[in-house]
Amino acid sequence: MVFSSLSFLCVFFPIVFALNLVLPSVRLKNALLLVASLLFYSFGEPVYVLLMVASSLVNFGAGVLLGTSARRKLVVGVAVVFNVGLLVAFKYADMIVGSLNALLGTSLPLPQVALPIGISFFTFQAMSYVIDVYRGEVEPQKSFFDVLLYISFFPQLIAGPIVKYHDIAREIRTRHASATDMACGLRRFCVGLAKKVLIANNMAVAVDYLYSVAPGDLNALAAWTAVVAYMMQIYFDFSGYSDMAIGLGRMFGFHYKENFNYPYVATTLQDFWRRWHISLSTWFKEYLYIPLGGNRKGTARTMLNKLAVFFLCGLWHGASWTFVVWGLVHGAFLMLESVVPVKRMPRALGHLYCLLVVCLAFVLFRADSIGQAGAIIVQMFAGWDFSDASMVIAMRQLSPVFLAALAASLVAALPVRDAAARALDRCGERARLCGIALSYVASIALLALCFLSLASGAYNPFIYFRF
């Protein structure tokens, strides 16, 4: 089940939200949300619910042992190995065996283990809890059900944001969702749903078609259309999901940190990663980059640390060498930024540099193979065939709906809304209140458009489901 499905919007969420409103105590609300979260996950993964519960139990037990055992390093080490082992067994087994076959010329059978939805997210979240207990940043929790709710809570279960336990520990024990929380949460959810349904889904139609065409049949216009459309698809798909998760959490009384901050206005790759998937980049910084030494051990070690982090960041995103190379590209440019003063470039030039690197790297992220990615990049700069046959492919997806969604994405990717809010604040209280009222009217209109699109059976994939 996904947030942009009619079953979630019309059945699951209204029932859970209504029951949450009438239950008198936080303890009963937690029981409701825990049961609802397990049901939510079971719609897509009925067997792997047991895996998630077992993972939560092991990490809860590790937390308890860290509070009582003298061999704390051993406990945290075993817990980390267990969590990494889960990822290796369920996500990377096919990649490892396939790579060994290619390298050694063997024909070992692929394990073909089905990928549990969201395993990368809930495993990293569980691991952060154990490490934080080891570091003394979180007290070992006495209630397994509190830890299970933290890991399995349905708003952030499938695709994040990755939440740290101490950020919501107080709200698990005591919280109150005010009318303002519910209204702001609903508005945020509507914005995220619109990003997903009205922009990302329409980009996906063009992207999936153009990436299914042999790269040699794409001219430069078609190749650039595919690449730019995918940049918009992945941003609005994932930031839309994050908006919906943050909005849902707030409606239930939980306050999650932001996960995106207009990444396409960045002027360096370092700036980009401060704005893109903030919860993941923060996780890697706190639990890997800094323990490796960060930038405290000289330029060479700093560069090596960055490359190691982004190698693993690429691998986290998917069990394919395309993701690994995508991560290494980002790591290489971040290494370059350690020694080249890119921040001194004119802002416009820095912005162009950052967008071009991100854009070209995303070809690897979407392509089925490194070869396909390379061929598409070649066509972007060398595909100057504008014959009738090539133009048919290029123009086929440039429908009015696609162009409208693309135009909306270009505007929504910029901090226009924030600038408008600041301008209204300067105009006085009445203007500010009018702006807030208009934002709610716009949210309702967007929600209606989303329902119309979903009811028509429009294409509705979710990119980060596979992570």
N, C-alpha and C positions, 0 to 999 in steps of 0.2 A: 504494500500500500504506500502511495506517495501523497504528499500534501496537495498536489494538484489533481488528484483523482476525485471524481464525484462521490465515490464511496466514503472518502475521508471527509469531504466538505459537507455532505448532506446527511451522513449517518454517524460515523465514528466521532468526529469532533463535537457536534452538537450534543450528543448523548453524554460524552465524558465531561464536557464543560458544564452542562446543566446539573449533573450529579455532583460535580465539584462545588458548585454554588450552594447546594442545599446541605452538604455535609457539614456538621458543626465544628469538628476539630481537625487540626493539622494531621493528627495520627490517622484519622479515617480518610482524609484527603490523600495522604501518602499511600495508603493501602489501595485506594481507587486508582491512583496514577501508576502504581507499580503493576497492578493487574492489567490496566489499559495498555501500558507500554509492552508488556509481554504478549498481549493479544495483537497489538500493532505489528510487532516483529514477526509473529507467527503467520500473518497473512502472506508473507513472502518466504519465510524460512521456518516452517513448523518444526523441523528436526533441530535446526541450529539454535533454537531458543535454549535448548539444553546445554549447548556449547557455551553460549553467552552466560548462562546462570553458573555453569561450572567454572568458567573463567573468573567470574565475579567472586565465587566462593574461595577459590585459590588465592586471589589477591586480597580478599578480606582476611583470610587466615594468615597471610604473610604480614598484614598490618598488625594483627593481634600478636604474632610472634615477635615482631620488631619492638613491641612494647614490653616484652617479658624476657626475651632471650639475650644472652650475653654475646652470641655469635651473630651480630646484626649484619655484618658484611656478607656472611654466608647466606642469610635469609634473603636479603635484597638481591643478591646475585642469582640465587635460585629462582626468585620471582621474575627477574628480568629475562633469564634464559627461558623460563616457561612461556612468557608472553611472546618473545621473539620466536620460540619454537612453534607456537600456534600460527603465527604468520607464515613461517616457512612451510609448515605442513599443509595449510589450507589455501595459501595464496601463491607460494613460489615453487612448489614441488614440480609442477609441469615445466616451468622455466628452467629449473636446475637440471632436470633429467634431459630435456630437449637440448640444452646447451652442451651437456656432456656427450650426448649422441653426436651432435655436430662436430664437437672438438675431437672426439676419440674414434669417430666412425662406427660407433656401436648402435644397436637398435633396441635399447631398453624400452619397455612399454611405459607410456606416460601414465602417471597415477590418475589423471582426470578427476581430481577432487573438485566438487562444486564449491565455488567461492561463496562463503557466508557474507551476506549483504552487510556492509558497514564494519567489517572486522577490523580494518585499519584504524577506524575512528574509536571503536569501543576498547580496542586493545591498548592504544596509546593513552586513552583516558584512564584505564585501569592501572597501567604502568606508572602514570604520573602520581596516582594516589599512593602507591607503595613507596616510590622514591621520596615523595614529600613527607611521608611518615618517617622514613629513614633519616631524612635531613632535619627532622624536628619541626617542620613547618605545619604539620597537621597531627593532631592527636589520633592514636589508633582508635578506630570507631568500634563501639561495643555492639552495634546493631548491624547484622548482615543485611537486613532489608533496607537500611539507609544507604549502604554502599551499593546494593543492587539497583536501587532507584536512581542513584547518582549515575551509574553506568548505563542503565537501560532506558532512562526517561525519554519518551518518544520524540519530543521536539528536536533533540540533538543526537539521537541514536544513529541515524542512517548516514548523515553527511555533516556532522558537526553543527556548530563550532565545537572544538575540543575544549571541554570545560575542566578547570582544576577544582579539586574538592573544596579547598578553602574559600573559593569564590562563592560557593553556594551552600556551605556547611550550615550557616545560620538559617538560611531560608528553608533548608530541609527540616529543621527542627521547629521553626516558628516563622510564619509569614502571613501576610494579608494582602490580597490583590484588591486594591482600591478601584473605584470607578474610573479614575484617571489611568491606572495601570491597564484596565481592560480596554478602555477606549484607545489608548496609545498603542497597545499591543495589537488590537484589531486593525488599526490603520497600518501599522508596520507589516502585518500579515498580508493585507490587501496589496500593498506596494510590492512585496516579494512575489506574490502570486502573479501579479501583472508582469513583472520582469520575466518570470518563468514562462507563462502561457502566451503572452502577447508579443514578447521579443524573442526569447531564447528558442521557443518552439518554431517560430517562423524562420529564424536563422537556420535551425537544424534541418529543415526540409531542403534548403539550397545546399547546405554543407554536405549532407549525406549523399545527395545526388552527384555533386561535383567530385567528391572523393571516391565515388564508385566508378567514375569514368577513367579510362586509361590516361595517365598523366600526359602522354604524348599527344592526346587529342585535345588537351586544354591549351587555349592560347593565353596570352598574358592577362587579358581581361578576366577570363574565367578563373585562372589561378589566383589572381589577386582577390577576386570576389569570394572564392572559397576560403582564403586565408583570413581576410578581414571579417567575413561572416562568422567564422569559427571563433575568432577573438571575442566577438560580441556574444556569440552563443554561450561559450564557457563562462564568461564573466557574469552574464545575466542569469544563466542557469544556476550557478553556484552562489552568487551573491543574493539571488532571489531566494534560494533555499535557506541561506543564512538569515535573511530578513524574516522569512516565515518562522524559522526556529526561534529567533529572538522575540518575535511578536507573540508566538504561542506561549513561550516561557513566561513572558510578562503577564499574559492573561491569567496564568496560573500562579503568579506571585514570584516568579524567578527572574532575576535580572542578569542577563548574559552580556559579556563584553562584545564590542564590535568585532566583526571578522573581516570587513573590507572598508577601505577609506579612499575611494576613487583612485585605484591603482594606475589607470591609464593617463593620469596627469603627472606621473613620476618623471623625473629628469635623469635618474641614474637607476641601475639595477638594485643598488642598496635601498634606495628610496622606494622602488617598486615592491620589494619584499617587506618593507614596513607597512605597506598598504594592502597587499594581496594575501589572502588566507592567513590573517594575522595570528590566529590561534595555533596554526601548524608551525609557522616560522618562529613563534615564541617558544613552542614546545622544543623544537630542534635547538634553539639558542640556549634554553635553560638546562636541557637534559643531555645535550651532546656537545654543542660548540664550546660552551664555557668549561665543562669538565675536561675537554680536550686541550684546554689552555687558552681558548679564545684568541684575542689579539695581544696577549701578555708576554708572548715568548718569541718576539721578533717577527719580521716580515715574512720570511720563508715559512715558518711554522703557521702563521696566520693564514697564508695562502693555502697551505696543505689542509688546514682545518676546514676552511671554506669548501674546498673541493670534496673532502670526505663527507661533509654535511649534505652537500647538494647531490652527491652520488646516492646517498641514502634517501634523500628527499625524492629524487626521481624514482627510485625503487619502491618507495612507499606508495607512490601514485599508481603503480601498475607492474605486473610481472611480465615485462617486455623490455627488450633492449632499447626500444624507441623512447621509453620513459627514462631509462638510465642515461641515454645520450642527451635527452632534454635537460635532465638535472645537471649533467656535466657541462653543458653549454652555459647554463646560468652560473655554475660554479666558476667556470673559466673566466667569464666576464667580471664576476665579482673579484676574482684574483687580480684581474687587470686593473680594476678600479682601486685596488690596494696600493698600486704603484704609479698609476697615471692620474693626474689631477682632473678627472672628468667634471668635478663640481665647478671648476673654473670656466667651463664652456659656457657660451651664451645660453640662456634658458631655452630658447627655441631649438637650438642645436642639440642640447642635452635631451630635450623631450623627443626629438626626432630619432636620436640614437637609441634611446630606451625603447620606444615603440617598435623600431625596426628589429631590435634583438628579440624582444618579447614575441613579436609577430612571427618571425622566422622560426623561433624555437617552438612555437605552438604547432607548426606544421608537423614536427616530430611527435608532439603530444597526440595529434589526431590521426596520423597516418598509420596504416597497418604494418608498415615495415620501414626500415631506414632507407631502403632503395626507393620506395614510393615517395617518401618525404624529400629525398634528394632530387628526384625527377620533377616534383611539383615546384620546388625552389628554383630549379633551372628554368622551368616554363615561366615563372614570374618575371624573369629578367631576359629571357631569350625567346619566348613564345610569341613572336610578332607575326603570326599567321592569322590574318583576318579574312580568310576565305569564307564563303557562305556556310560550309560545313562546320568550321570552328566557331563561327559567330552564333550558329543555332544553339550550340552547347552553352556558350557564354550568356546568351540572352534568355535562354529557356527559363531560368529561375528569377529573372528580374521582373517579377510581377508587381503590380501596384501594392499588394499587401507586403511583399518582401521589402520594397523600397520604403514604405511607410515605417515598417518595423526597424529598418536600418537607420532611417533618419531619427526615429525616437531613441534608438540605442546611442547614437552619437551625442545627442543632447543629454540623455540620462547618465552617460558615463562621465559627465563633467559636473562639478559641484554647483550647478545652477540653482538647485532647490535651496541649498545652504545660503547662497548669496541672496536669494529672494527673501529668505527668512530674516537675514540680518538687515536688509533694506526695510522690511516691514517693521522691525523692532525700532529702527531709527525714526520711523514715521509716527510713533506713538502707540498707546495701548489699544485704541480702537482699530487701527490698521492691523496690529498684531492679531487681535481676536478675529478680525475678518479673514485674515490669512489662514488661521487655524480652522475656521469654519469651512473655508473653501477647500482646504486639504482633505477634510472629512467627506465633503461632497464629491471631490475627485476620486477618493478611495472607493466610495460606493459605486460610482460610475465604472471604475476599473474592475471592481468585483463583478458587476453585471456583464461587462464585456468578456471577462474570463469565463463566466458560466456559459455564455453563448458559444464561445469557442470550444469549451470542453463538451458541451451538449451536442455539438456538431460532429464529434468524434475526431477532432483535429489531432495531429501527430503530437505525442506527449511523452518524449523520453526524458531520462534524468541522467546526466553525464556522471555525476559523482557516486551513483548507485554502485558502480563496479569497484569502488575503492574500499 
